[in-house]
Amino acid sequence: MALVEGCTHELEITIPAEAMAEESAKVELNVQKKAHLKGFRPGKAPISVIRKNFEVEIRQEVLENLIPKLIDSACEKEGLHVVSRPEVKDLHFHDDGSVHFKTRFDVAADFELKEVRGLEVAYAEPEVTDEDVEKRLQDLREARAELVNVDPRPAQDGDHCQVSLESIAGLDGAPIKQDDLNIEIGSEQTMAPFTEALRGAEPGDEREAEVSYPEDYAAENLAGKTVRFKITLKTIRLKEMPELNDEFAQDVGDFTTLEELKDEIRKAIFREREYMAQTEAKNALIEKLIDLHEFAVPESYVDQQLQNNLENQLRSLAAQGADVKKLASGIDWAKYKENQGDRARRDVRGSLVLGKIASSESIHPTQDEVDAEVQRMARQQREPVAAVRMKLEKDGSLDRIANRIRTEKVLSFLFEHAVKVAPAPVEEGTEGEAQNESA
């Protein structure tokens, strides 16, 4: 036995002449029963004729029958747990009827689990301020605001202008025409030339705006172009916000008073931040586990991880409207593996360590937990539970769901038994950004 590299092993195996002869005889009889040869009734051609006419096919079938059995037997004898499809090479047929070959394959990673309780991790219980609650309330008001027409007057910042828009220069092909387009003057989402053109305009006025679009603009027909538009202002409307009172709370949901709504908002923000903070801590714990356990991983696992990562990236790009087929055809797998291989190896190592913790601590998904996830997916997809389950069973996704639940339970176990320490102070200049993102 030879250890080639990491978890890759190589064996040299000889198929005895007797085994080749015995298996050949069995295959020849099977071929004889099915063979249709000119001058012979089906199944009646002599074995010598069968051998002459089907020599290549017979030998191929004999090898396909014997090689997997001999590899399994040799690996069992050596105590090897094979986790990849064995590669067979260097086949040599000897004069005495024996056959010699080499086989290469990955074996399961062998490592000892270190102590995983008491790992140190940065974590602090999230805080929710009154300002956080007020901001969320304002968002709810915004969502329920109504646009009401105002008496004719010059448009000003904060107004919602209903306009007709038409491109008059800068575009190839058909011009852009849009009726009843809503533009909020002075909004962060409104490009400055539109705001400048409409500020001070009155209903019926026509204005022009020249807009330079960045190269990475989402609309391809506008990206990198400077386009002149004619804008006709139709009406000016103002956003009318509902008052914050008990009636507003009742309109939002199952609340009697505004204070009840505020309490629920506070709890919701806490849950969101707690989830984010715990997720960050759990990811940090995974990285600690990986650093604690240095061992080689099967290269076939790394390739599969890279393939999964690539497919996820392509799916994400497809959701954004990218031409996935074009992107996939231009991928240099060797270069991709060179750039992403180390990260994939760490991911595989982390997954193997988490799996060993699950076995060591008897952490497993229950049937109720799997059923609950299937029911959640059925509600989300608005399909019958039985239909969703059948689809998941067919494509093997039920096992993936169970594995995901097991991983989540292992991470919760690690977090529960971790030593939480105060996070490092946020550097001056980044604190405001962090608060804005969390809010």
N, C-alpha and C positions, 0 to 999 in steps of 0.2 A: 504494500500500500504506500502511496506517495501523497504527502500533503503539498499541493502545488502552491497555493497562496490563500491566506485567510481561512475561509471555510470550504475552499475548493479542494477536493480529493481526486486522485486518479488511481485506477486499478488496472492491472493486466490480468486478463482471464483467458484460459484455454478451454475450448469446447472439445472434449475427447472424441476421437473418431467413432467410438461405439455409440455415443449420444447422437452424433450427426447421422450415423447409419440408421439408428432406430427411429429417429424423428423423420428422416427422409422416407423411410418405408411407410410410415403413417400418412404423410402428406401425399405420396405417390398414389396410395389407395384412394384417398379422397379425390384427387385430381382425376383418377381413372373413372370414378363413378360419374363425374360430371362432363368428362371430355367428349367432344363431338369431332371425330376425325374421319376423313374420307376413307371409305373402304371398311369401316368398322361400325357395328351397332353401338349405340350409346352404352358406355360402361364395359365394353368387351375388348377394347384395344389392349394388347399385351403391355406389361409394365415396361419392357425394354423400349417400346415405341413411345410410351408416355414420357419416359426419361429423356429420350432424344428430342421430343417436340416441346417439352415444357421444362427443360433443364434450368433455365434462368429463374422462372417463376417458382419452381419447387425449391431451389436453393434459397431464394428470398424469403419464402414462407417459413422454411426451416429455421433460418436465422431469426426471423421475427418471433417465432415461437420459443426459441431457446435462449436468446440473449437476455430478455428481461428476467427470466427465471434465474439464470446464472448470476446476473447482477444482484438481484434480491438476495440470493443465497450467500454471495460473497460479502455483501454489506452486513447481513445478519451475523455472519461469522466474525466480522471485524467490529461489530457493535456500532455501526454507522447508521444514523438517522438521516436518510436522503430527503432533501426538500426541493430538489429541482429535477427537471427531466434529464436523465443521463445522456450525455453526448457520446456516441460510439465512433471510434476512428481507428485507423491503422489495422484494417482487417487483413489477415494473412491466411491463405488456404495452403496447408501443408500436404506433401505427397502422401503421408500416412492417413489422410482423411480428417485430421484434426484442424481446428480453426483457432487462431489467436487474434485477440483484439484488445484495444485499450478503451476505457470508459472514464469520462470525467463528469463530476457532478458536485453540487453543493450539499453540505451537511448542515444540520441545525447548529446554531451558535451555542457554544458551551461556556457558561459563566456562572459565577456564584453570586447570589443575591446579597448585597450589603444591607446594613441596618437602614431601614427607610422611615422609621419613626423618629420624630424629633428633628427633622430637617428644618433649618432656619430659613424663613422667608419674610420678605417685607410685606406688611399688610396693616392697614388701618381701617377701622369701621368708618364707612362714609358718613358725611354730615350733610344735612339738608337745612338750608337757611330759609328765613321768611322771604328773602328776595328770590330764591329759587322757586318757591311756591307761587309768588306773585307773577314771575315771568311765565310760568306754565299757565296760570290763569289768563294772562294776556294773550297767550297763544290760542287758548280756547275761545276767547272773545273774538280774536281775529278770524278764526275759522267760522264763527257764526255771524260775522258782520255782514251787513247788506249795503249794496251800492245804491245810492239815491241820487236822482237828478237834482242839479242846482240851477238857480236862475242864471241866465246868460251873464257871464263876466269873464275877465281874462283868467286863463288857466294858471295855476300856481302849484308849488311843490305840495305833494300829498294828494293832488287831484288824480282821479282815474279818467283818462280821456279815451272815449270811443272814437276810433279813427278808421279811415280807409287808407291803405298803404299801397304804393305802386313804385317799383324800381324804374328809373328813367335813364340810368347810365351805369356802366361798370360791369354788366353781366352779359355773358354770351347766351344766345338762345332766347327762349320766351321770358318775358319779364315776370317778376313776382307781383302778384296782386292779392291783397287781403282786405276783406271788408269786415267791419265790426271788430276790429282788433283793439284790445284793451292795453293801454300804456299808462303806467303810474309815473307821474312826473317826480323826478328826484329819488326814485327808488334805487337801491343797490343793484337790483336786477335789470334796471333799464339802462341801456347804453347811453352815455352822455350826449351824443349828438341829437338823439330823439328828445331828451329832456330840454336841451337848449332850443331846439326848434319849436317845441310846443309851449314853452314857458311864455306867458303873456298872450297866447292866441285865444281867440273867441270862436264859438261854434260857427261853422261856415268858412272859416279861414283856411287858406292853403299855405303850407310851409314846405321847405325842402331841408333835407338833412343828408350829409355825406358821412357814411359810416365805414371805417376801416376794420375789417374782421381779421383776427389773428390766424396764423397758419393752421393751428390745431382746432379751429372752430368746428363744432359738431356737424353743422350742415356743410357737406362737401361743396355744394355749389356756391357757397359764400366764403369758404375758408381762403384766407390770403388775399381777398379782393377788397377793393374800395368801391362801394356802391352808393349811388345817389338815389334818394327816395323822394317822391312827392307824397305829402301827408295832408289829408283833409280831415279837419276836426269836426266831428258830428255833435257829440254831446260831452258835457263835463259832469262827472258824478263824484260824490264824496262817500267815503266808507263810514257807515253809521254803526258804531259799536254798541252791543247790548250792555245794559247796566249790570254791575256785579251785585246780585242780591239773591235771595232764596229762590225766586222764580227762575233765575238763570241756572242755579244749581239743579233744580228739578228738570229743566229742559236738557241739561247735559246728560243726566242719567238717573239712577235710582237713589236720589238724595232728597232729603227734606229741607235742609238748610245749607247756606253757603259754607258754614263751618264744617259740615260733614264732607262737602266736596274738597275743601282745603285739606282736611285730614287724610282723605284718600289720595290726593295729589302728593302730599308729603310721603306717604307710604310707598306710592308708586315710584317716585324719584329715588327713594332709598333702595327699593328693590333693584331698580335699574343700575344704580351705582354699586350696590353690593355685588351684583352679578358681574359687572365689569371688573371690579377690584379683585374678586375671587378668581375670575378667569385669568387675570394677569398674574396673580399669585400662583395659580396652578401651572400656568405655562412656565413660570420661573422654577417651580419644583421639578417639572419634567427636565429642564435644562440641567438642574443640579444632579438629577438621577443619571442623566447621560454622562455627565462629567465623572460621576462616581464609578460608573461601570464601563471600563475600557475593554472592549473585546471585538474581535472580527465578526462581521455579519455576512450572511450569504449574498454573493453578488447578484444572484437572481432576484433576491428581495429588493435590492437597491434599484435594479432595473424596473421592477414592478412599481416601486414607489415613485420613481421618476416618471413612468408612464401615467400613473394616477395624477401626479402633480400637473403634468402637461395637459392632460384631458380636462382637469378642473380649470386651468388657465384658459384653455380654448373655449370651454363652455361659458366662462365669464365674459370673454371677449365677444362671443356670439350673441350674448344677451345685450351687449352694447351696440350690436349691429355690424360687427366686423365680419369680413369674409374669411371664415375659419378654414375652408378648403385651401384657399390661397396661402394663408399663414402656415398651415400644416405642411404643405408641399415644400415650403422654403426652410423648414427646420433641419439643421445639421445635428443629427442625434449625437455624434461623437463630441461635438463642441458643447451641446446642451449638457451632456453627462459630465464633461470636464468642468463646466461652470457650476452645475447644480449637484454634482455627485456627493460632495462632502456633506451638504445639508441633508440630502436624502439618506445618507448613511446614519447620520445622527437621528433622523426621524425613525428609521428602522430600528436602531438600537433602543430608542425610547419606547417604541411599541413593544419590543421583545421584553424589556424590563417591566413595563406595566403588565404584560401578560403573565410574567412570572410572579409578580406581586399578587395578581388576582388568584393564581393557583395556590400560592403560599398562604394567603389570608382567606381562602375559600370565598372569594367575591365573585358572584355570578348574577346575571340578570334573571329575574323571575318571569314566569309565563305571564303574570299579571302586568308586569312592566312592559313587556313586548306587546301584549294586547292593547295596552293603553296608548302606546306609540302608534300602532296600526290604526286605532280609532281616531287619534288626533289627525293622522294623515288623511283618513277618509273624510273627516269633517272639512279639512282644508281643501281637498280636491272635489268635495261635494259628490262623492260616489259611495255606493254601498260598501260596508266594511268587508263583506265576503269577497266582493270583486277586487278590492284593493289588496286583501290578503292573498288571493289567488295569484295576482300579478307579481307580488313581492316574492311568493314562493317560487314562481316560475323562473324569475331572473336571479334568484339567489340573494335578494336584498334582505330577506328576513334575518339571515345570518349576520349581515353587515349591521343591521339594526341592533341585534343582540350584542355584537362586539362593541358598538358605540355606547350602549347602555353600560356594559361592563367597564369600559374605559372611564366613563363619567363617574361610576361608583368608586373605582380605584382612585381617581383624582380627588374625590370627596374624602375618601379615607386618608389620603396623604395630607390633605389640607387640614383635616380635623386633628391629625396627630403631629402637625408641624408646630414649630415654635415661631410665633408671629413677633416680628420686631418692627419698630417704627420705620417707615420709609425715609430715605434720605431727603433732606429739605430740597424743595424745588428751587432751582437757580433763579435769581432775579431776572426778570424779563420774560420768563417762560411761564410763570405762575398764572398770569392773567389768561394766557392762551389755554392752559390746562383747565382753568375754571370755566372758560367759555365753552370748551369742547364737552365738559361733563354736564353742563347745564343744557 
